Amino acid sequence: MIRGGAERPVGFEALVLCSPWRIPETPAQAARLKDVDIHPLSDAADLILQKESPNLRRQLRWGSFGLGRVMEDMDVRGHTWRQTIVTAHATAIDADYYQLSNQDIDIQIAVATLHDIAEGRLGDTIYDKKQKDKRVQELAEAAEAMKIIDSVEDVGPELKERLKEAYLRVATSLEEEDVSRFLKAPVFLVGEVDWSRLRELFGLYERYGYLMTAYWEMLPIFWGTTHFSKDDFAAVGEWSREDLERADAEGFIIPDEFRRMGLNKNVLVNQWRYIPKAAEEGVPSARGLFDNPLTKDFVTQANQLLGLNLDLSFFSF
């Protein structure tokens, strides 16, 4: 279903089993998606991703933290691969609960594949910065994404229009007036797709991906392979992302461990609160992916060491 490039394992089972969370129940959950034999949108999205991969690999993420190529998620191509895995995994858990059709599933995987396709050309903007000019950012990225989709010769015109509509309605929060400017005409029939549901779920799945990035950044510190004292944690707890950018601009030498912890703090402060909220609202993937000893250890330790005051009631059920 998703190829992900020649350097990746082939097949949907491999895609889901590569999840950074490696949930034991994954094979059973993935069975729901393995039955989706027709997936034109995700196949077409994969072709477009391959064409844009060189640009996406050159574009580093999390630039405000100066981490460079510390891990695969630090370039947009690696991030796209991980987010597609996360989306597939979460969709496998949520599909029956939300009665997602095969077409809904195809849309979600395709959107995950293309959601940052414009960043290879326009650059990456960190989450909290993007929220300040969200519509302006999304309009610029949508315009570039439309150009990229149109430029790929191996995808037919109808599929291109379907991909454009899926991208605009799920990967962005643009209003109908903005969406209509980019589309020749809506391709999907009215009522055929619950766009608000798919957009809400995909937005949540992106938060899942951010949190998994933070976890992997924390591993060297939790495993004790890098030295980080209580005083160091306290210092990072007082720093903001803006403080880090200012220190970089003034030429201070900041150890990678501080940068990792700064990213971790930023992600947890901005994203963790949505997980208990989603669980309260009954989203199966919130508990399915995060209610486990691994996440509990990660979140509770980071909360204590950095003084974040996170909502830990999620783990009391």
Buried (B, 14 or more C-beta within 10 A) or exposed (E): BBBBEEEEEEEBBEBBBBBBBEBEEBEEBBEBBBEBEEBBBBBBBBBBBBBBBEBBBEBBBBBBBBBEEBBEBBBBBBBBBBBBBBBBBBBBBBBEEBEBBBBBBBBBBBBBBBBBBBBBBBEBBBBBBBEEEBEEBBBBBBEBBBEBBEEBEEBEEEBBBBBBBBBBBBBBEBEEEBBEEBBEEBBBEEEEBBBEBBBBBBEBBBBBBBBBBBBBBBEBBBEEEEEBEEEBBEEBBEBEBEEBBEBBEEEEEBEBBBBBBBBBBBBBBBBBBBBBBBBEEEBBBBBBBBBBEEBBEBBEBBBEBBBBEBEBEBBEE
